[in-house]
Amino acid sequence: MSSHVAHVSPDDTIEHYMALVTENYVRHLLVMKNDRAIDMISIGDLSKMQSTAAKAS
């Protein structure tokens, strides 16, 4: 059995991350660089990132 794993690049935008979370009904995204997993972002991380970005504007 195989499953699609939602993953992103560290260069992607917060908006892209949020769209993937929403479209794929997932709570975590694997961050990949050069075909290697380098991090994982949770929906809570994204919420904090959006909050910080909103305060900076």
Number of C-alpha atoms within 10 A of each C-alpha: 2 4 5 6 11 16 18 20 18 14 9 10 11 15 11 12 21 17 12 18 19 12 8 12 10 13 15 19 20 18 19 16 13 7 8 9 13 12 14 13 15 14 16 11 12 18 13 11 12 15 11 11 11 9 7 7 5
